Amino acid sequence: MSITTHLTLRAPTQHDVYHNLRGDSYCQPLSGSAVFTSYKPADIADLSEIRICLIRVVSRIDRDETNNSGCLLGRLSRLKQPCTKPAPLHTTQNCCIVQEVTVHEPVVSADTQEEPTRREERTSKVSFQLSIPANLAATTITELADVSYVLVASAVTSNGRHLNACHELRIIRQIIPDRPSIQNTRMYSGLNLITKIILTQGITSVATSNMPLNVEVFVRPTRPADRPMEYRCVAIRGIRWRVEEITKIFYQPDLEANNEEVQPIEEQSSTQEIFSGIQKGYWKAEKNQSKMEHSARQQDPSVEISFQIAAPRGINAASEINIENYDPSSKSLDSIPSELQESFSSTTSRRMLITVEHQIKLDIFSSEDTFCVVKHTLVDRKPLQTALNACFPLRITDRGTGNVGEDLNRRNPPRYEEIPESPPGYDRALR
């Protein structure tokens, strides 16, 4: 028997979630339409209930450790172009429903809205809006696991036939900064030359494109110069930096007998260097003491270095994900049609979570330089022990525009409009 009715989904392929540095989040509802194409309008005449679900798929891939060389660059560019990757040993997949809505609306009749697509074929559509959780984890591809989303529509015709449609949806998290920068401090004790490092990251750019950094290095005062007409200072002669991506896989245990939620259990983690570079130059402390001016109570001199880092072309860092981006109230797929359950094929009933964060490591190259007070020429240079692996968190995220606070307080937030078939018409008489 030939199939006389088809169901398809029309919706954006990408949906944005906005957040700020304080943790506030905002997201517009997702608008779309379920489109019914039928040779027999009577099949959908009594159809008045359409279920729309957003399904999250977390896939953990166990690769062959002996055959994964050279795959990192391919993995990082996989969001934009396919790459050749090692054959996985097996894939563990967990699927859940993160949001759903049931539209109780009769399908638009052919008398009021019909779009003939070919001979004797009629198309009708039902619009819907699906509320998207503001804390939803972004679509992400990592070395250990992937997070993806699928929009699913299901309905039952008058003759009992199940209609299903799937539509891939990419969730993008964008930051709207409520302050221009993020600052992190690392203290050093003991006999280390460096006493403190302050790293300031400017939140003014998009993702890995030209991230501005400012590094302020505080050092201990140097010993006085041997001659009255000389002075010593600590100089920074370069910074080597490495950006690393840390991925962790967690499993969420079942609720305890008292219905208290149990903290996720970490099962596996991976740290990958995704890009690196070196900032060359020469920086020295502003306040330099000669033998006559040296004081035991003087403040630690500092060196301030500003530079930008950027990922090479084709390198895409994974979107950041926290445990808070997973809603514990998500549902299993037991309630969706069996045909759809088979297509998603969860291989584990345990709720699987992944987190992604980034960090930057700095190697600071320094020396103790002696200069002539009069001519300011270099008299002597003594290389000092390099400060290795100074580690700081790094935020890598797309930057949006707007104000999250205003959107949260707005009673009627803006919504996506239906995708028009043609450009809108404008009245030139309006001023």
Secondary structure as UniProt FT lines:
FT   STRAND          5..10
FT   STRAND          14..19
FT   TURN            21..22
FT   STRAND          25..27
FT   STRAND          30..38
FT   HELIX           41..44
FT   TURN            45..46
FT   STRAND          49..62
FT   HELIX           65..67
FT   TURN            69..70
FT   HELIX           71..76
FT   TURN            77..80
FT   STRAND          90..104
FT   TURN            110..112
FT   TURN            119..120
FT   STRAND          122..130
FT   TURN            134..135
FT   STRAND          140..141
FT   STRAND          145..156
FT   TURN            158..159
FT   STRAND          162..175
FT   STRAND          181..187
FT   TURN            190..191
FT   STRAND          194..202
FT   TURN            207..208
FT   STRAND          211..219
FT   TURN            228..229
FT   STRAND          230..252
FT   TURN            257..258
FT   STRAND          265..284
FT   TURN            291..293
FT   TURN            296..297
FT   STRAND          302..309
FT   TURN            313..314
FT   HELIX           323..325
FT   TURN            328..329
FT   HELIX           333..335
FT   HELIX           338..344
FT   STRAND          351..372
FT   TURN            373..375
FT   STRAND          378..383
FT   STRAND          387..394
FT   STRAND          398..399
FT   HELIX           404..409
FT   TURN            428..429
//
